[in-house]
Protein backbone atom coordinates (compact mmCIF):
# COMPACT_ATOMS: atom_id res chain seq x y z
CA UNK A 1 0.00 0.00 0.00
CA UNK A 2 1.64 3.26 -1.16
CA UNK A 3 0.26 6.77 -1.66
CA UNK A 4 2.63 7.75 -4.48
CA UNK A 5 1.07 10.55 -6.51
CA UNK A 6 -1.23 11.83 -3.73
CA UNK A 7 -0.73 15.48 -2.76
CA UNK A 8 -1.82 16.21 0.81
CA UNK A 9 -1.76 19.49 2.74
CA UNK A 10 -1.44 19.17 6.53
CA UNK A 11 -2.49 22.40 8.21
CA UNK A 12 -1.65 22.96 11.88
CA UNK A 13 -2.27 20.69 14.86
CA UNK A 14 -0.33 19.18 17.74
CA UNK A 15 2.02 16.25 18.40
CA UNK A 16 -0.54 13.87 16.91
CA UNK A 17 -0.05 15.33 13.42
CA UNK A 18 3.63 14.35 13.56
CA UNK A 19 2.55 10.72 13.44
CA UNK A 20 0.34 11.52 10.46
CA UNK A 21 3.27 13.23 8.68
CA UNK A 22 5.58 10.31 9.50
CA UNK A 23 3.10 7.77 8.14
CA UNK A 24 2.31 9.67 4.94
CA UNK A 25 6.03 10.27 4.26
CA UNK A 26 6.60 6.55 4.69
CA UNK A 27 3.84 5.88 2.12
CA UNK A 28 5.43 8.33 -0.36
CA UNK A 29 2.63 10.94 -0.43
CA UNK A 30 3.58 14.47 -1.52
CA UNK A 31 3.16 16.70 1.56
CA UNK A 32 2.66 20.45 1.95
CA UNK A 33 3.01 21.40 5.63
CA UNK A 34 1.50 24.65 6.87
CA UNK A 35 2.00 25.83 10.45
CA UNK A 36 5.03 23.72 11.28
CA UNK A 37 7.69 26.47 11.06
CA UNK A 38 8.71 26.01 14.73
CA UNK A 39 9.15 22.26 14.32
CA UNK A 40 12.86 21.46 14.51
CA UNK A 41 12.49 18.02 12.95
CA UNK A 42 12.93 17.82 9.19
CA UNK A 43 11.06 15.19 7.21
CA UNK A 44 12.75 14.08 3.98
CA UNK A 45 10.99 15.30 0.84
CA UNK A 46 8.46 17.38 2.78
CA UNK A 47 8.02 21.11 2.15
CA UNK A 48 7.12 23.54 4.94
CA UNK A 49 5.28 26.56 3.57
CA UNK A 50 2.87 29.38 4.43
CA UNK A 51 -0.83 29.00 3.62
CA UNK A 52 -0.42 31.47 0.70
CA UNK A 53 2.11 29.18 -0.95
CA UNK A 54 -0.17 26.11 -1.05
CA UNK A 55 -1.12 24.97 -4.56
CA UNK A 56 -4.75 24.25 -3.64
CA UNK A 57 -5.73 23.26 -7.21
CA UNK A 58 -3.29 20.34 -7.07
CA UNK A 59 -4.41 18.93 -3.68
CA UNK A 60 -6.02 15.52 -3.19
CA UNK A 61 -6.65 16.06 0.51
CA UNK A 62 -6.48 18.66 3.26
CA UNK A 63 -5.88 17.43 6.80
CA UNK A 64 -6.97 19.78 9.58
CA UNK A 65 -6.18 19.21 13.28
CA UNK A 66 -8.41 17.10 15.52
CA UNK A 67 -10.35 20.20 16.59
CA UNK A 68 -10.66 21.56 13.02
CA UNK A 69 -10.75 25.34 13.19
CA UNK A 70 -11.76 27.96 15.72
CA UNK A 71 -15.28 29.35 15.35
CA UNK A 72 -13.85 32.30 13.38
CA UNK A 73 -12.06 30.07 10.90
CA UNK A 74 -8.49 29.92 12.22
CA UNK A 75 -6.42 26.75 12.54
CA UNK A 76 -4.27 26.49 15.66
CA UNK A 77 -0.84 24.88 15.58
CA UNK A 78 1.48 24.17 18.49
CA UNK A 79 4.35 24.38 16.01
CA UNK A 80 3.63 27.95 14.90
CA UNK A 81 3.09 31.27 16.67
CA UNK A 82 0.33 32.45 14.37
CA UNK A 83 -3.08 30.84 13.85
CA UNK A 84 -3.61 29.97 10.16
CA UNK A 85 -6.70 31.26 8.28
CA UNK A 86 -8.74 28.54 6.55
CA UNK A 87 -11.29 30.11 4.20
CA UNK A 88 -13.99 29.21 1.72
CA UNK A 89 -11.90 30.84 -1.01
CA UNK A 90 -9.10 28.33 -0.41
CA UNK A 91 -11.39 25.32 -0.56
CA UNK A 92 -13.07 26.68 -3.72
CA UNK A 93 -9.66 26.63 -5.43
CA UNK A 94 -9.33 22.86 -4.92
CA UNK A 95 -10.36 20.28 -7.50
CA UNK A 96 -13.70 18.52 -6.93
CA UNK A 97 -11.86 15.35 -5.88
CA UNK A 98 -10.18 17.05 -2.88
CA UNK A 99 -11.33 15.68 0.49
CA UNK A 100 -11.10 17.60 3.78
CA UNK A 101 -10.41 15.74 7.04
CA UNK A 102 -10.72 16.85 10.67
CA UNK A 103 -11.30 15.08 13.98
CA UNK A 104 -14.47 16.88 15.04
CA UNK A 105 -16.40 19.71 13.39
CA UNK A 106 -17.99 23.01 14.40
CA UNK A 107 -20.49 25.47 12.93
CA UNK A 108 -17.81 27.35 10.93
CA UNK A 109 -16.49 24.21 9.24
CA UNK A 110 -19.95 22.73 8.74
CA UNK A 111 -21.08 25.82 6.86
CA UNK A 112 -17.86 26.17 4.87
CA UNK A 113 -17.97 22.54 3.74
CA UNK A 114 -21.64 22.77 2.88
CA UNK A 115 -21.00 25.81 0.67
CA UNK A 116 -18.01 24.31 -1.12
CA UNK A 117 -19.51 20.85 -1.50
CA UNK A 118 -16.20 19.04 -1.09
CA UNK A 119 -16.18 15.64 0.61
CA UNK A 120 -15.70 16.20 4.36
CA UNK A 121 -14.78 13.47 6.83
CA UNK A 122 -14.85 13.87 10.61
CA UNK A 123 -12.54 11.07 11.72
CA UNK A 124 -13.74 10.98 15.34
CA UNK A 125 -17.28 10.12 14.22
CA UNK A 126 -16.02 6.87 12.70
CA UNK A 127 -16.59 3.76 14.80
CA UNK A 128 -13.09 2.42 14.20
CA UNK A 129 -11.41 5.65 15.39
CA UNK A 130 -13.73 5.86 18.40
CA UNK A 131 -12.94 2.27 19.39
CA UNK A 132 -9.17 2.68 18.97
CA UNK A 133 -9.34 5.95 20.92
CA UNK A 134 -11.25 4.24 23.72
CA UNK A 135 -8.00 2.46 24.67
CA UNK A 136 -6.03 5.60 25.68
CA UNK A 137 -9.28 6.99 27.12
CA UNK A 138 -9.59 3.99 29.43
CA UNK A 139 -5.92 4.24 30.44
CA UNK A 140 -6.32 7.95 31.18
CA UNK A 141 -9.34 7.11 33.33
CA UNK A 142 -7.32 4.50 35.21
CA UNK A 143 -4.61 7.10 35.80
CA UNK A 144 -7.09 9.63 37.14
CA UNK A 145 -8.79 7.14 39.44
CA UNK A 146 -5.42 6.15 40.92
CA UNK A 147 -4.45 9.82 41.34
CA UNK A 148 -7.71 10.97 42.92
CA UNK A 149 -8.51 8.15 45.36
CA UNK A 150 -6.73 6.78 48.42
CA UNK A 151 -7.77 3.18 47.72
CA UNK A 152 -6.77 0.68 45.04
CA UNK A 153 -8.84 0.06 41.90
CA UNK A 154 -8.44 -3.63 42.78
CA UNK A 155 -11.37 -4.55 45.01
CA UNK A 156 -13.21 -1.24 44.63
CA UNK A 157 -16.78 -0.96 43.33
CA UNK A 158 -17.03 0.86 40.01
CA UNK A 159 -20.15 1.80 38.08
CA UNK A 160 -19.73 2.47 34.35
CA UNK A 161 -22.66 4.30 32.72
CA UNK A 162 -23.23 3.36 29.09
CA UNK A 163 -21.92 0.39 27.06
CA UNK A 164 -20.97 2.31 23.93
CA UNK A 165 -17.58 2.28 22.25
CA UNK A 166 -15.90 3.88 25.29
CA UNK A 167 -18.03 2.28 28.02
CA UNK A 168 -17.18 -1.26 26.94
CA UNK A 169 -13.43 -0.59 26.98
CA UNK A 170 -13.55 1.21 30.32
CA UNK A 171 -15.61 -1.57 31.93
CA UNK A 172 -13.30 -4.30 30.64
CA UNK A 173 -10.18 -2.39 31.71
CA UNK A 174 -11.31 -1.82 35.31
CA UNK A 175 -12.50 -5.43 35.59
CA UNK A 176 -9.07 -6.58 34.39
CA UNK A 177 -7.50 -4.60 37.23
CA UNK A 178 -9.59 -6.48 39.79
CA UNK A 179 -12.38 -3.96 40.38
CA UNK A 180 -15.96 -5.07 40.96
CA UNK A 181 -17.58 -3.49 37.91
CA UNK A 182 -21.27 -2.90 37.31
CA UNK A 183 -22.43 -1.38 34.03
CA UNK A 184 -25.64 0.59 33.51
CA UNK A 185 -27.41 0.49 30.13
CA UNK A 186 -30.90 0.61 28.63
CA UNK A 187 -30.83 -1.60 25.56
CA UNK A 188 -31.49 -5.29 26.20
CA UNK A 189 -28.61 -6.31 23.91
CA UNK A 190 -26.28 -4.16 25.99
CA UNK A 191 -27.50 -5.78 29.21
CA UNK A 192 -26.88 -9.14 27.56
CA UNK A 193 -23.34 -8.13 26.54
CA UNK A 194 -22.54 -6.87 30.04
CA UNK A 195 -23.61 -10.25 31.42
CA UNK A 196 -21.52 -12.08 28.81
CA UNK A 197 -18.48 -10.01 29.87
CA UNK A 198 -18.88 -11.38 33.40
CA UNK A 199 -19.83 -7.96 34.76
CA UNK A 200 -22.92 -6.91 36.71
CA UNK A 201 -25.63 -5.33 34.51
CA UNK A 202 -28.24 -2.86 35.69
CA UNK A 203 -30.89 -0.74 33.99
CA UNK A 204 -30.17 2.99 33.99
CA UNK A 205 -33.70 3.53 35.32
CA UNK A 206 -32.36 2.09 38.59
CA UNK A 207 -29.33 4.39 38.68
CA UNK A 208 -30.27 6.08 41.98
CA UNK A 209 -30.50 2.73 43.71
CA UNK A 210 -27.35 1.29 42.13
CA UNK A 211 -24.96 4.09 43.14
CA UNK A 212 -25.52 3.62 46.88
CA UNK A 213 -22.53 1.32 47.35
CA UNK A 214 -20.01 2.48 44.73
CA UNK A 215 -16.53 3.97 45.08
CA UNK A 216 -16.14 5.30 41.52
CA UNK A 217 -18.64 6.29 38.81
CA UNK A 218 -17.43 6.58 35.21
CA UNK A 219 -19.98 8.21 32.91
CA UNK A 220 -19.92 7.87 29.12
CA UNK A 221 -23.52 8.94 28.39
CA UNK A 222 -23.53 12.34 26.60
CA UNK A 223 -26.53 13.91 28.33
CA UNK A 224 -27.43 14.80 31.92
CA UNK A 225 -27.69 11.44 33.68
CA UNK A 226 -25.65 11.89 36.88
CA UNK A 227 -28.22 14.30 38.31
CA UNK A 228 -28.34 15.90 41.73
CA UNK A 229 -30.67 13.18 43.00
CA UNK A 230 -28.24 10.49 41.76
CA UNK A 231 -25.25 12.22 43.36
CA UNK A 232 -27.21 12.60 46.61
CA UNK A 233 -27.43 8.79 46.85
CA UNK A 234 -23.69 8.16 46.36
CA UNK A 235 -21.33 7.62 49.31
CA UNK A 236 -19.51 10.91 50.03
CA UNK A 237 -16.14 9.42 49.01
CA UNK A 238 -17.34 8.48 45.50
CA UNK A 239 -15.21 9.81 42.63
CA UNK A 240 -17.06 10.73 39.43
CA UNK A 241 -15.12 10.74 36.14
CA UNK A 242 -17.18 12.07 33.23
CA UNK A 243 -15.85 11.04 29.81
CA UNK A 244 -18.76 12.41 27.77
CA UNK A 245 -17.96 15.34 25.48
CA UNK A 246 -18.51 18.82 26.96
CA UNK A 247 -20.51 19.71 29.00
CA UNK A 248 -20.61 16.07 30.17
CA UNK A 249 -23.50 14.22 31.78
CA UNK A 250 -22.95 15.26 35.40
CA UNK A 251 -24.48 17.98 37.56
CA UNK A 252 -21.07 19.35 38.51
CA UNK A 253 -22.57 22.26 40.43
CA UNK A 254 -24.42 19.92 42.78
CA UNK A 255 -21.45 17.53 43.09
CA UNK A 256 -19.29 20.41 44.30
CA UNK A 257 -22.00 21.56 46.70
CA UNK A 258 -22.22 18.05 48.19
CA UNK A 259 -18.43 17.68 48.34
CA UNK A 260 -18.34 14.79 45.88
CA UNK A 261 -15.28 14.99 43.63
CA UNK A 262 -16.35 15.08 39.97
CA UNK A 263 -14.00 15.54 37.02
CA UNK A 264 -14.92 16.24 33.39
CA UNK A 265 -12.24 14.56 31.29
CA UNK A 266 -12.87 14.67 27.55
CA UNK A 267 -10.04 14.34 25.02
CA UNK A 268 -7.88 12.00 27.12
CA UNK A 269 -6.11 10.24 24.20
CA UNK A 270 -4.29 13.40 23.10
CA UNK A 271 -3.29 14.09 26.69
CA UNK A 272 -2.11 10.71 28.01
CA UNK A 273 -0.88 9.06 24.81
CA UNK A 274 -0.37 11.62 22.00
CA UNK A 275 1.87 9.25 20.05
CA UNK A 276 -0.66 6.40 20.07
CA UNK A 277 -3.49 8.87 19.42
CA UNK A 278 -1.55 10.20 16.44
CA UNK A 279 -0.90 6.70 15.13
CA UNK A 280 -4.62 5.91 15.34
CA UNK A 281 -5.42 8.93 13.17
CA UNK A 282 -2.49 8.24 10.84
CA UNK A 283 -3.46 4.62 10.22
CA UNK A 284 -7.11 5.40 9.46
CA UNK A 285 -6.16 8.40 7.27
CA UNK A 286 -3.68 6.31 5.32
CA UNK A 287 -6.40 3.74 4.70
CA UNK A 288 -8.93 6.37 3.54
CA UNK A 289 -6.43 8.14 1.27
CA UNK A 290 -5.45 4.80 -0.25
CA UNK A 291 -9.11 3.96 -0.97
CA UNK A 292 -9.47 7.39 -2.65
CA UNK A 293 -6.40 6.72 -4.77
CA UNK A 294 -7.68 3.27 -5.80
CA UNK A 295 -11.07 4.71 -6.82
CA UNK A 296 -9.41 7.38 -8.93
CA UNK A 297 -7.28 4.77 -10.70
CA UNK A 298 -10.39 2.64 -11.37
CA UNK A 299 -12.24 5.69 -12.80
CA UNK A 300 -9.35 6.41 -15.16
CA UNK A 301 -9.35 2.87 -16.56
CA UNK B 1 -12.81 -12.08 66.65
CA UNK B 2 -12.44 -9.35 69.28
CA UNK B 3 -9.38 -7.87 71.00
CA UNK B 4 -11.11 -7.02 74.26
CA UNK B 5 -8.51 -6.80 77.04
CA UNK B 6 -5.55 -6.04 74.73
CA UNK B 7 -3.70 -2.78 75.47
CA UNK B 8 -1.92 -1.40 72.41
CA UNK B 9 0.19 1.75 72.05
CA UNK B 10 0.28 3.29 68.58
CA UNK B 11 3.20 5.66 68.27
CA UNK B 12 3.37 8.09 65.33
CA UNK B 13 2.96 7.37 61.63
CA UNK B 14 0.94 8.64 58.68
CA UNK B 15 -2.57 8.20 57.21
CA UNK B 16 -2.08 4.44 57.19
CA UNK B 17 -2.11 4.29 60.99
CA UNK B 18 -5.63 5.78 60.99
CA UNK B 19 -6.87 2.54 59.42
CA UNK B 20 -5.03 0.59 62.12
CA UNK B 21 -6.65 2.71 64.84
CA UNK B 22 -10.09 2.35 63.23
CA UNK B 23 -9.73 -1.44 63.04
CA UNK B 24 -8.45 -1.90 66.59
CA UNK B 25 -11.18 0.37 67.97
CA UNK B 26 -13.73 -1.75 66.11
CA UNK B 27 -12.25 -4.87 67.75
CA UNK B 28 -12.46 -3.25 71.22
CA UNK B 29 -8.72 -3.09 71.97
CA UNK B 30 -7.60 -0.50 74.54
CA UNK B 31 -5.54 2.11 72.67
CA UNK B 32 -2.92 4.62 73.81
CA UNK B 33 -2.14 7.04 70.97
CA UNK B 34 1.12 8.97 70.97
CA UNK B 35 1.89 11.61 68.33
CA UNK B 36 -1.66 12.21 67.16
CA UNK B 37 -2.24 15.58 68.88
CA UNK B 38 -2.82 17.38 65.54
CA UNK B 39 -5.41 14.84 64.40
CA UNK B 40 -8.84 16.48 64.44
CA UNK B 41 -10.72 13.19 64.35
CA UNK B 42 -11.70 11.74 67.71
CA UNK B 43 -11.98 7.97 68.12
CA UNK B 44 -14.42 6.80 70.77
CA UNK B 45 -12.74 5.34 73.85
CA UNK B 46 -9.24 6.15 72.61
CA UNK B 47 -6.81 8.25 74.67
CA UNK B 48 -4.31 10.61 73.06
CA UNK B 49 -1.28 11.12 75.28
CA UNK B 50 2.40 12.07 75.32
CA UNK B 51 5.06 9.33 75.35
CA UNK B 52 5.76 10.08 79.05
CA UNK B 53 2.18 9.23 79.96
CA UNK B 54 2.22 5.73 78.44
CA UNK B 55 1.82 2.90 80.97
CA UNK B 56 4.45 0.68 79.31
CA UNK B 57 4.18 -2.06 81.97
CA UNK B 58 0.56 -2.66 80.98
CA UNK B 59 1.12 -2.87 77.20
CA UNK B 60 0.52 -5.99 75.10
CA UNK B 61 1.83 -4.41 71.92
CA UNK B 62 3.60 -1.33 70.57
CA UNK B 63 2.87 -0.36 66.97
CA UNK B 64 5.49 1.83 65.31
CA UNK B 65 5.03 3.43 61.85
CA UNK B 66 5.94 1.60 58.64
CA UNK B 67 9.43 3.12 58.70
CA UNK B 68 9.95 2.40 62.42
CA UNK B 69 12.25 5.06 63.83
CA UNK B 70 14.92 7.39 62.51
CA UNK B 71 18.51 6.21 62.93
CA UNK B 72 18.78 8.28 66.11
CA UNK B 73 15.70 6.69 67.66
CA UNK B 74 12.93 9.17 66.93
CA UNK B 75 9.48 8.28 65.63
CA UNK B 76 8.02 10.65 63.03
CA UNK B 77 4.33 11.46 62.93
CA UNK B 78 2.46 13.51 60.35
CA UNK B 79 -0.09 14.25 63.09
CA UNK B 80 2.41 15.89 65.46
CA UNK B 81 5.00 18.65 65.18
CA UNK B 82 7.60 16.93 67.34
CA UNK B 83 9.34 13.62 66.64
CA UNK B 84 8.74 11.16 69.50
CA UNK B 85 11.72 9.51 71.26
CA UNK B 86 11.55 5.70 71.40
CA UNK B 87 14.19 4.35 73.78
CA UNK B 88 15.51 1.11 75.25
CA UNK B 89 14.40 2.32 78.69
CA UNK B 90 10.77 2.43 77.51
CA UNK B 91 10.85 -1.06 76.07
CA UNK B 92 12.56 -2.39 79.21
CA UNK B 93 9.54 -1.20 81.22
CA UNK B 94 7.18 -3.44 79.24
CA UNK B 95 6.15 -6.91 80.31
CA UNK B 96 7.91 -9.85 78.59
CA UNK B 97 4.76 -10.57 76.59
CA UNK B 98 4.79 -7.16 74.85
CA UNK B 99 5.39 -7.37 71.10
CA UNK B 100 6.76 -4.51 69.00
CA UNK B 101 5.59 -4.05 65.39
CA UNK B 102 6.98 -1.93 62.54
CA UNK B 103 6.90 -2.13 58.75
CA UNK B 104 10.62 -2.24 58.11
CA UNK B 105 13.57 -2.05 60.49
CA UNK B 106 16.90 -0.22 60.73
CA UNK B 107 20.11 -0.54 62.70
CA UNK B 108 18.79 1.48 65.67
CA UNK B 109 15.68 -0.67 66.06
CA UNK B 110 17.54 -3.91 65.39
CA UNK B 111 19.96 -3.16 68.20
CA UNK B 112 17.30 -1.91 70.62
CA UNK B 113 15.12 -4.99 70.08
CA UNK B 114 18.11 -7.30 70.43
CA UNK B 115 19.05 -5.71 73.77
CA UNK B 116 15.53 -5.81 75.17
CA UNK B 117 14.69 -9.29 73.87
CA UNK B 118 11.04 -8.47 73.21
CA UNK B 119 9.29 -10.13 70.27
CA UNK B 120 9.75 -7.89 67.22
CA UNK B 121 7.77 -8.26 63.99
CA UNK B 122 8.58 -6.43 60.77
CA UNK B 123 5.28 -6.61 58.93
CA UNK B 124 6.69 -5.85 55.48
CA UNK B 125 8.88 -8.96 55.63
CA UNK B 126 5.80 -11.15 55.81
CA UNK B 127 4.75 -12.79 52.54
CA UNK B 128 1.08 -11.95 53.01
CA UNK B 129 1.74 -8.24 53.55
CA UNK B 130 4.16 -8.15 50.60
CA UNK B 131 1.60 -9.79 48.31
CA UNK B 132 -1.27 -7.52 49.40
CA UNK B 133 1.03 -4.50 49.01
CA UNK B 134 1.99 -5.62 45.51
CA UNK B 135 -1.52 -4.60 44.37
CA UNK B 136 -1.16 -0.85 45.06
CA UNK B 137 2.47 -1.12 43.91
CA UNK B 138 1.32 -2.44 40.53
CA UNK B 139 -1.35 0.26 40.26
CA UNK B 140 1.19 2.96 41.10
CA UNK B 141 3.46 1.53 38.40
CA UNK B 142 0.59 1.66 35.89
CA UNK B 143 -0.01 5.30 36.84
CA UNK B 144 3.64 6.23 36.36
CA UNK B 145 3.91 4.47 33.01
CA UNK B 146 0.82 6.33 31.74
CA UNK B 147 2.21 9.63 33.07
CA UNK B 148 5.72 9.24 31.66
CA UNK B 149 5.11 7.84 28.18
CA UNK B 150 3.32 9.19 25.10
CA UNK B 151 2.00 5.76 24.08
CA UNK B 152 -0.63 3.44 25.57
CA UNK B 153 0.24 0.50 27.82
CA UNK B 154 -2.07 -1.50 25.53
CA UNK B 155 0.09 -2.89 22.73
CA UNK B 156 3.40 -1.77 24.21
CA UNK B 157 6.27 -4.15 24.98
CA UNK B 158 7.04 -4.42 28.68
CA UNK B 159 9.82 -6.37 30.38
CA UNK B 160 9.35 -7.23 34.05
CA UNK B 161 12.51 -8.33 35.86
CA UNK B 162 11.93 -10.86 38.63
CA UNK B 163 8.88 -13.03 39.39
CA UNK B 164 8.77 -12.45 43.13
CA UNK B 165 5.77 -11.24 45.10
CA UNK B 166 5.76 -7.88 43.30
CA UNK B 167 6.95 -9.06 39.88
CA UNK B 168 4.10 -11.53 39.48
CA UNK B 169 1.46 -8.90 40.25
CA UNK B 170 3.05 -6.29 38.00
CA UNK B 171 3.36 -8.73 35.10
CA UNK B 172 -0.24 -9.88 35.43
CA UNK B 173 -1.53 -6.30 35.72
CA UNK B 174 0.22 -5.03 32.58
CA UNK B 175 -0.84 -8.12 30.63
CA UNK B 176 -4.45 -7.47 31.72
CA UNK B 177 -4.16 -3.98 30.22
CA UNK B 178 -3.19 -5.43 26.84
CA UNK B 179 0.59 -4.99 26.99
CA UNK B 180 2.94 -7.59 25.49
CA UNK B 181 4.69 -8.69 28.67
CA UNK B 182 7.92 -10.64 28.92
CA UNK B 183 9.26 -11.63 32.33
CA UNK B 184 12.90 -12.31 33.16
CA UNK B 185 13.80 -14.80 35.90
CA UNK B 186 16.47 -17.35 36.78
CA UNK B 187 14.71 -20.17 38.63
CA UNK B 188 13.22 -22.86 36.40
CA UNK B 189 9.98 -22.91 38.42
CA UNK B 190 9.62 -19.18 37.80
CA UNK B 191 10.14 -19.64 34.05
CA UNK B 192 7.47 -22.37 34.20
CA UNK B 193 5.05 -20.06 36.04
CA UNK B 194 5.63 -17.23 33.55
CA UNK B 195 4.75 -19.64 30.74
CA UNK B 196 1.65 -20.82 32.60
CA UNK B 197 0.55 -17.18 32.95
CA UNK B 198 0.59 -16.88 29.17
CA UNK B 199 3.53 -14.45 29.26
CA UNK B 200 6.88 -14.65 27.52
CA UNK B 201 9.63 -16.02 29.77
CA UNK B 202 13.34 -15.29 29.38
CA UNK B 203 16.44 -16.02 31.43
CA UNK B 204 18.00 -13.00 33.10
CA UNK B 205 21.35 -14.09 31.65
CA UNK B 206 19.93 -12.95 28.30
CA UNK B 207 18.80 -9.56 29.61
CA UNK B 208 21.01 -7.52 27.25
CA UNK B 209 19.52 -9.28 24.24
CA UNK B 210 15.92 -9.14 25.49
CA UNK B 211 15.73 -5.38 26.11
CA UNK B 212 16.47 -4.45 22.48
CA UNK B 213 12.78 -4.14 21.52
CA UNK B 214 11.06 -3.00 24.72
CA UNK B 215 9.15 0.19 25.53
CA UNK B 216 9.08 -0.16 29.33
CA UNK B 217 11.28 -2.04 31.82
CA UNK B 218 9.96 -2.66 35.34
CA UNK B 219 12.62 -3.95 37.72
CA UNK B 220 11.84 -5.76 40.98
CA UNK B 221 15.25 -7.37 41.56
CA UNK B 222 16.96 -5.75 44.60
CA UNK B 223 20.54 -5.63 43.29
CA UNK B 224 22.28 -4.01 40.32
CA UNK B 225 20.81 -5.77 37.28
CA UNK B 226 19.87 -2.93 34.90
CA UNK B 227 23.53 -2.12 34.29
CA UNK B 228 25.05 0.38 31.88
CA UNK B 229 25.53 -2.32 29.27
CA UNK B 230 21.86 -3.35 29.58
CA UNK B 231 20.66 0.27 29.30
CA UNK B 232 22.92 0.78 26.27
CA UNK B 233 20.96 -1.93 24.42
CA UNK B 234 17.50 -0.43 25.12
CA UNK B 235 15.71 1.79 22.59
CA UNK B 236 16.23 5.45 23.59
CA UNK B 237 12.51 5.91 24.37
CA UNK B 238 12.45 3.08 26.94
CA UNK B 239 11.08 4.01 30.37
CA UNK B 240 12.64 2.25 33.37
CA UNK B 241 10.61 1.97 36.59
CA UNK B 242 12.61 0.50 39.46
CA UNK B 243 10.47 -0.91 42.28
CA UNK B 244 13.32 -2.48 44.26
CA UNK B 245 14.02 -0.93 47.65
CA UNK B 246 16.67 1.83 47.72
CA UNK B 247 19.11 2.17 45.97
CA UNK B 248 17.25 0.05 43.40
CA UNK B 249 18.75 -2.23 40.74
CA UNK B 250 19.41 0.35 38.03
CA UNK B 251 22.52 2.29 37.04
CA UNK B 252 20.68 5.62 37.25
CA UNK B 253 23.83 7.60 36.54
CA UNK B 254 24.31 5.90 33.19
CA UNK B 255 20.59 6.07 32.33
CA UNK B 256 20.67 9.83 32.77
CA UNK B 257 23.85 10.10 30.71
CA UNK B 258 22.25 8.14 27.87
CA UNK B 259 18.98 10.12 28.13
CA UNK B 260 16.91 7.08 29.13
CA UNK B 261 14.24 8.04 31.66
CA UNK B 262 14.63 5.93 34.82
CA UNK B 263 12.59 6.36 37.99
CA UNK B 264 13.22 4.79 41.40
CA UNK B 265 9.78 4.25 42.95
CA UNK B 266 9.83 2.39 46.26
CA UNK B 267 6.99 2.72 48.78
CA UNK B 268 4.20 3.21 46.22
CA UNK B 269 1.35 1.74 48.36
CA UNK B 270 1.54 4.53 50.94
CA UNK B 271 1.64 7.11 48.13
CA UNK B 272 -1.07 5.97 45.70
CA UNK B 273 -3.45 4.18 48.04
CA UNK B 274 -2.80 5.08 51.70
CA UNK B 275 -6.23 3.88 52.78
CA UNK B 276 -5.83 0.43 51.20
CA UNK B 277 -2.21 0.27 52.41
CA UNK B 278 -3.44 1.07 55.93
CA UNK B 279 -6.15 -1.57 55.73
CA UNK B 280 -3.58 -4.18 54.68
CA UNK B 281 -1.50 -3.41 57.77
CA UNK B 282 -4.59 -3.19 60.00
CA UNK B 283 -5.97 -6.56 58.91
CA UNK B 284 -2.69 -8.42 59.39
CA UNK B 285 -2.03 -6.68 62.72
CA UNK B 286 -5.50 -7.57 63.98
CA UNK B 287 -4.85 -11.19 63.06
CA UNK B 288 -1.48 -11.27 64.83
CA UNK B 289 -2.81 -9.53 67.96
CA UNK B 290 -5.71 -11.96 68.08
CA UNK B 291 -3.35 -14.94 67.85
CA UNK B 292 -1.33 -13.46 70.74
CA UNK B 293 -4.48 -13.06 72.79
CA UNK B 294 -5.57 -16.64 72.09
CA UNK B 295 -2.16 -17.99 73.11
CA UNK B 296 -2.26 -16.06 76.34
CA UNK B 297 -5.71 -17.43 77.17
CA UNK B 298 -4.55 -20.99 76.44
CA UNK B 299 -1.53 -20.55 78.71
CA UNK B 300 -3.76 -19.33 81.52
CA UNK B 301 -6.03 -22.37 81.30
Contacts between the chains, C-beta under 8 A, distances in Angstrom:
chain1	res1	chain2	res2	distance
A	15	B	150	7.3
A	135	B	152	5.4
A	135	B	154	4.7
A	135	B	155	7.8
A	135	B	178	7.3
A	136	B	152	5.0
A	136	B	154	8.0
A	139	B	146	5.4
A	139	B	152	5.5
A	139	B	153	5.8
A	139	B	154	6.9
A	139	B	177	7.2
A	140	B	146	7.0
A	142	B	142	6.4
A	142	B	143	7.6
A	142	B	146	7.0
A	142	B	177	7.9
A	143	B	142	7.6
A	143	B	143	5.4
A	143	B	146	4.3
A	143	B	147	6.6
A	146	B	139	5.4
A	146	B	140	7.0
A	146	B	142	7.0
A	146	B	143	4.3
A	146	B	272	5.5
A	146	B	273	7.7
A	147	B	143	6.6
A	147	B	272	7.9
A	149	B	273	7.3
A	150	B	15	7.3
A	150	B	273	6.0
A	150	B	274	5.0
A	150	B	275	4.1
A	150	B	276	7.4
A	151	B	273	5.4
A	151	B	275	4.8
A	151	B	276	4.6
A	152	B	135	5.4
A	152	B	136	5.0
A	152	B	139	5.5
A	152	B	272	7.9
A	152	B	273	4.6
A	152	B	276	4.5
A	153	B	139	5.9
A	154	B	135	4.7
A	154	B	136	7.9
A	154	B	139	6.8
A	155	B	135	7.8
A	155	B	276	7.6
A	173	B	177	6.7
A	176	B	176	3.7
A	176	B	177	6.5
A	177	B	139	7.2
A	177	B	142	7.8
A	177	B	173	6.7
A	177	B	176	6.5
A	177	B	177	7.5
A	178	B	135	7.3
A	272	B	146	5.5
A	272	B	147	7.9
A	272	B	152	7.9
A	273	B	146	7.7
A	273	B	149	7.3
A	273	B	150	6.1
A	273	B	151	5.4
A	273	B	152	4.7
A	274	B	150	5.0
A	275	B	150	4.0
A	275	B	151	4.7
A	276	B	150	7.5
A	276	B	151	4.7
A	276	B	152	4.5
A	276	B	155	7.6
